[in-house]
Amino acid sequence: MFELDKNLKSIILEHLSEDGMSISALSRLLKEKGIKMHRLELSGYLKALSDLNVLRERDIKPSKVFSPCQSKKKTIYQQLGEIVSQEESEDDRRANLALFVLCKLLRRAVFDKELRMCGLSGSPNSRRANDKERAEAASILVKAGMKITTNDVALVSAANLSQAYSKVVGNLLIEMVGLRQLIAETTQKTLLEE
């Protein structure tokens, strides 16, 4: 199809204004960028982005107009950085907890670059990933569209923060899935007897 440094979603979002664009206008724009895509294929792709709440779809007869959704979702890294910052006050402890959570959640070594994407600057309790662990993690990230250079350092957590992990992952789930309105405001102090 086409080879790009940026994926199609990024290109579309970059060029959409709040007023939006029709499928025809987006098709012309992509063609100017050297991306040849059939209008039906583009229409399906835009509909999928709309279903995922990345784009907003409006009917302005005779066209469908797509514009970016107002609420841009935060990445898992941004969400994790915010949650860890609420749990820990010290930079090194934040980085330590974030690395532990990412290693356990993603089941792989984590690049220092990923910790920085969390907005964290501390030094975690970790060891450098061996060649096999690093190669596996790099392969996964490259497939996901992230650029990894030979200078990027991969880390494996040397901490054991299982109790904190459960709390952080619970809070991450609440924020990312949007469960906040379903959470009880107070916690039960006593158990009811049957």
KEKETOR-246509 format. One record per residue (C-alpha): residue number from 1; residue in one letter; x, y, z. Coordinates in pm, 1 decimal. Example, Ala and Ser with C-alpha at 12.3 -4.5 7.8 and 13.67 -1.06 7.14 Angstrom:
REM residues 2
PT lolum kolfi        x        y        z
PT     1     a   1230.0   -450.0    780.0
PT     2     s   1367.0   -106.0    714.0
***
This chain:
REM residues 194
PT lolum kolfi        x        y        z
PT     1     m      0.0      0.0      0.0
PT     2     f    226.7    282.1    126.3
PT     3     e    522.6    335.5    356.6
PT     4     l    517.6    631.7    590.3
PT     5     d    695.3    747.6    902.9
PT     6     k    355.0    845.9   1039.6
PT     7     n     53.5    622.2   1038.9
PT     8     l   -262.7    713.0    846.9
PT     9     k   -453.1    812.3   1161.6
PT    10     s   -185.9   1067.2   1254.5
PT    11     i   -190.9   1221.4    906.9
PT    12     i   -569.3   1251.0    907.3
PT    13     l   -582.3   1403.1   1257.3
PT    14     e   -302.1   1645.2   1171.9
PT    15     h   -501.2   1793.2    881.9
PT    16     l   -850.9   1794.2   1027.2
PT    17     s   -973.8   2120.8   1170.1
PT    18     e  -1261.7   2161.3   1413.8
PT    19     d  -1487.1   2237.3   1115.6
PT    20     g  -1400.7   1896.9    972.1
PT    21     m  -1361.1   1764.6    620.2
PT    22     s  -1570.6   1551.1    391.7
PT    23     i  -1456.7   1213.2    263.7
PT    24     s  -1391.7   1370.4    -78.0
PT    25     a  -1174.2   1645.1     68.7
PT    26     l   -978.9   1394.0    277.7
PT    27     s   -937.1   1169.4    -25.3
PT    28     r   -789.5   1460.0   -225.9
PT    29     l   -561.3   1553.1     63.5
PT    30     l   -428.9   1198.4     95.2
PT    31     k   -377.4   1176.6   -280.8
PT    32     e   -167.1   1497.2   -263.5
PT    33     k     41.0   1327.5      8.3
PT    34     g     99.6   1030.0   -221.7
PT    35     i   -140.1    797.6    -40.9
PT    36     k   -368.6    620.7   -285.9
PT    37     m   -673.9    486.8   -111.0
PT    38     h  -1012.8    401.7   -258.8
PT    39     r  -1292.2    625.0   -127.4
PT    40     l  -1489.0    328.1      8.9
PT    41     e  -1182.8    206.9    196.6
PT    42     l  -1126.0    558.3    334.4
PT    43     s  -1492.6    584.9    428.3
PT    44     g  -1472.9    259.4    626.6
PT    45     y  -1152.0    370.1    796.9
PT    46     l  -1306.3    703.6    898.2
PT    47     k  -1618.6    526.7   1026.7
PT    48     a  -1398.6    298.1   1238.4
PT    49     l  -1216.7    600.9   1383.1
PT    50     s  -1555.9    751.2   1457.1
PT    51     d  -1667.3    432.4   1636.1
PT    52     l  -1350.9    450.7   1848.6
PT    53     n  -1430.5    814.6   1943.1
PT    54     v  -1119.8    942.8   1768.0
PT    55     l  -1328.1   1131.1   1510.8
PT    56     r  -1671.2   1287.2   1525.5
PT    57     e  -1900.9   1213.7   1231.8
PT    58     r  -2172.5   1460.3   1122.8
PT    59     d  -2420.8   1443.0    837.8
PT    60     i  -2411.4   1767.1    641.3
PT    61     k  -2613.0   1671.4    334.7
PT    62     p  -2502.9   1544.7     90.2
PT    63     s  -2175.3   1463.4    271.1
PT    64     k  -2049.6   1311.2    590.4
PT    65     v  -1804.0   1542.5    762.8
PT    66     f  -1539.6   1414.8   1003.2
PT    67     s  -1366.2   1623.8   1267.4
PT    68     p  -1145.5   1535.3   1565.1
PT    69     c  -1319.5   1449.3   1891.2
PT    70     q  -1274.6   1721.3   2148.1
PT    71     s  -1158.2   1489.2   2422.0
PT    72     k   -823.5   1348.2   2319.3
PT    73     k   -758.0   1032.6   2511.6
PT    74     k   -439.9   1019.8   2711.2
PT    75     t   -194.7    742.7   2638.7
PT    76     i   -139.8    464.8   2889.4
PT    77     y    195.7    627.4   2964.6
PT    78     q     38.4    965.8   3045.8
PT    79     q   -232.0    804.7   3260.1
PT    80     l     23.0    593.1   3445.3
PT    81     g    245.4    896.4   3506.6
PT    82     e    -45.8   1086.5   3661.8
PT    83     i   -152.1    795.6   3882.9
PT    84     v    202.9    720.2   3999.4
PT    85     s    253.2   1090.2   4076.8
PT    86     q    -51.7   1076.7   4304.0
PT    87     e     86.5    769.2   4482.9
PT    88     e    449.3    876.4   4526.9
PT    89     s    602.9   1216.6   4597.8
PT    90     e    969.7   1143.3   4519.9
PT    91     d   1099.4   1125.0   4158.8
PT    92     d   1299.7    802.2   4203.5
PT    93     r   1008.7    628.4   4379.0
PT    94     r    772.0    737.6   4100.0
PT    95     a   1004.0    602.3   3831.3
PT    96     n   1052.2    282.9   4032.2
PT    97     l    677.0    221.7   4063.0
PT    98     a    607.3    311.1   3699.4
PT    99     l    880.1     77.1   3572.9
PT   100     f    753.6   -208.0   3791.2
PT   101     v    395.5   -157.2   3669.5
PT   102     l    495.8   -134.1   3302.5
PT   103     c    724.3   -441.0   3319.1
PT   104     k    458.4   -651.2   3489.4
PT   105     l    165.0   -520.7   3284.4
PT   106     l    339.7   -542.1   2945.3
PT   107     r    536.2   -860.3   3033.1
PT   108     r    857.2   -731.4   2882.7
PT   109     a   1154.4   -502.5   2935.8
PT   110     v   1065.3   -133.7   2924.0
PT   111     f   1266.8    134.2   2750.4
PT   112     d   1380.3    442.2   2939.9
PT   113     k   1203.2    634.8   2661.6
PT   114     e    870.7    483.5   2778.5
PT   115     l    931.3    603.2   3134.6
PT   116     r    994.9    953.5   3001.3
PT   117     m    665.3    929.0   2809.0
PT   118     c    504.4    890.7   3153.4
PT   119     g    642.4   1235.2   3234.1
PT   120     l    878.8   1092.8   3495.4
PT   121     s   1241.6   1186.4   3549.2
PT   122     g   1365.5    972.5   3837.7
PT   123     s   1601.6    673.9   3831.9
PT   124     p   1427.4    343.8   3903.1
PT   125     n   1565.5     41.7   4087.6
PT   126     s   1639.4   -167.8   3779.1
PT   127     r   1886.1   -365.5   3577.1
PT   128     r   1968.4   -331.4   3209.2
PT   129     a   1780.4   -577.2   2991.6
PT   130     n   1993.6   -848.3   2833.9
PT   131     d   2022.9   -862.9   2453.6
PT   132     k   1734.1  -1107.6   2413.4
PT   133     e   1497.7   -907.3   2639.7
PT   134     r   1590.9   -582.4   2465.3
PT   135     a   1542.7   -727.8   2116.0
PT   136     e   1201.5   -869.8   2209.7
PT   137     a   1084.5   -537.8   2356.9
PT   138     a   1220.7   -340.9   2060.2
PT   139     s   1043.0   -571.2   1815.1
PT   140     i    710.0   -518.0   1992.6
PT   141     l    747.4   -139.5   1998.4
PT   142     v    854.7   -119.5   1633.9
PT   143     k    544.3   -318.6   1536.1
PT   144     a    338.9    -69.9   1739.6
PT   145     g    490.1    218.1   1539.9
PT   146     m    743.4    351.8   1790.4
PT   147     k   1097.4    422.0   1674.4
PT   148     i   1370.9    257.0   1878.3
PT   149     t   1736.5    340.0   1821.5
PT   150     t   2039.1    134.8   1923.1
PT   151     n   2111.7    395.0   2193.5
PT   152     d   1775.0    345.9   2367.8
PT   153     v   1822.4    165.4   2698.2
PT   154     a   1582.0   -114.0   2799.7
PT   155     l   1528.2   -175.8   3170.9
PT   156     v   1384.9   -451.9   3385.9
PT   157     s   1250.3   -367.1   3729.1
PT   158     a   1447.6   -500.7   4024.8
PT   159     a   1178.3   -396.7   4274.1
PT   160     n    894.5   -597.0   4423.4
PT   161     l    597.3   -365.6   4448.1
PT   162     s    311.4   -614.5   4403.1
PT   163     q     80.2   -446.7   4653.7
PT   164     a    126.8   -102.3   4497.2
PT   165     y     91.5   -263.1   4150.9
PT   166     s   -263.3   -378.9   4227.5
PT   167     k   -368.2    -33.3   4342.0
PT   168     v   -208.1    146.7   4044.3
PT   169     v   -350.6    -95.0   3785.5
PT   170     g   -694.3    -64.4   3947.6
PT   171     n   -675.7    315.8   3923.5
PT   172     l   -544.9    291.3   3567.6
PT   173     l   -842.0     77.2   3470.1
PT   174     i  -1085.7    317.5   3635.5
PT   175     e   -940.5    614.0   3444.9
PT   176     m   -887.5    453.0   3105.6
PT   177     v  -1220.6    273.0   3083.8
PT   178     g  -1419.1    555.9   3243.6
PT   179     l  -1547.3    380.2   3554.0
PT   180     r  -1518.2    680.7   3787.2
PT   181     q  -1897.3    735.3   3804.1
PT   182     l  -1949.9    373.8   3917.7
PT   183     i  -1708.9    391.3   4213.5
PT   184     a  -1846.8    426.7   4567.9
PT   185     e  -1743.6    751.8   4733.1
PT   186     t  -1687.6    591.3   5074.0
PT   187     t  -1545.6    258.1   5180.5
PT   188     q  -1729.8     13.3   5403.4
PT   189     k  -1591.1     10.2   5757.9
PT   190     t  -1770.1   -299.3   5891.2
PT   191     l  -1892.1   -617.7   5733.1
PT   192     l  -2261.6   -694.2   5749.2
PT   193     e  -2348.7  -1019.8   5921.8
PT   194     e  -2576.2  -1259.1   5741.9
***
